[in-house]
Amino acid sequence: MQQRSRTAALATALAIALLPLAAQATGSNRQAGDAFASTYQPLPSAPVLISGATVLDGAGARLDNADVLMVDGRIAAVGVGLQAPADALRIDGSGKWVTPGIIDVHSHLGVYPSPGVQAHSDGNEMTNPVTAHVWAEHSVWPQDPGFAAALAGGVTSLQILPGSANLVGGRSVTLKNVPATTTQAMKFPGAPYGVKMACGENPKRVYGGKGGPATRMGNMAGHRAAFIDAAEYARKQAAADGKRADSSAPKRDLKLETLAGVLEGEIIAHIHCYRADEMTNMLDLAEEFGFQVGTFHHGVEAYKIADRLADEGVCAALWADWWGFKMEAFDGIQENIALVDRLENSCAIVHSDSDEGIQRLNQEAAKVIANARRAGIAIAPERAMTWLTGNAARSLGIAGHTGTLAPGKMADVVIWNGTPFSSYALAEQVFIDGARVYDRSDRRLQPVSDFRLGQEAN
């Protein structure tokens, strides 16, 4: 016991030592010149010790009869026989499972909120095939009741993307799933921007009668032209660096600024793409212009190019079993995620793209486990959890902050009533930065949006 106490004390000391650095990511990070910077502030939290639970750490490990200690909003330690400060909230985890908070890398909550009426349709700026200048965060409605429903499903962070009507739909934003009045108060501090791109049927369907692109070759030509312009813009900006008074400096262009950010590796490319041939085209596009594809989304044929995705470090955010609803989704198989996940350096993710599916992402992952088992592929729960947490954090560029239960990381934690990969699984308690923000047994800790409160009052 004495040795365990020393181990716990050391882990706690390490986590606390990291807090000054971590605080840069959890406190308000508004700086001069930062447009629409995060104003997120973690809720106050007491130390929490969850003891005697089955723990899936989100990095591929499982610990039985283990403890999780949260201190000052951070994971302080994960192990057996941990000691906690005298003022800690102590939770008996017997029979429970503990995981990192779920991260959905593909959501349209807030930009297509409930109620689903035309007045709320703010996710697709269908005015030009390339609308890299628009930012999803300027459409997010924090009162969307979907945020609270997702929280009840264990979702603690999520990426909000523009829709897929355009070749380039605009910037995405990563949010902490906390009730707030403004989007900036939900904005995940330190998270890089993403940009939504699309190939395939959607852009050519939307713009085929509007002057193009009307074909897949038109799609690719449009992407190439956009990045040619962005590369030229970046070159002129670099040449004028330090000489802002010089008339040679180009006027600020929000569209080209975003695309230049992709070329410079500051903005992550998230690409809506179904077919293997088109994903390959987009990888070749990235090679031509010297940028890295971050994640392919939907990718029902990702299993056909799993080797290349792993070799190039590209994530694949996929559905468990959606396929066949249009021609480019025709060749999907239910073992898709399992096959993408089988290789070293693979980055398979279960995503929702749905205001309903986001409420049960754990069960979507369970479908993959079952489908893989029928194909003779055994997947352990600790491996499957990486699809929902660790890999998702990697996709969004926030793996240094969250996604796994590692000392020093944000204490985004879910307590489940049993194995998360069960039809009967329920998230009983959810913590974000160590604060208990949801409790299934306490209505006072079941957030209700201002919109819903207004409706109930009426």
Order of alpha helices (4+ residues) and beta strands (2+ residues): alpha-beta-beta-beta-beta-beta-beta-alpha-beta-beta-beta-alpha-alpha-alpha-beta-alpha-beta-alpha-beta-alpha-beta-alpha-alpha-alpha-beta-beta-beta-alpha
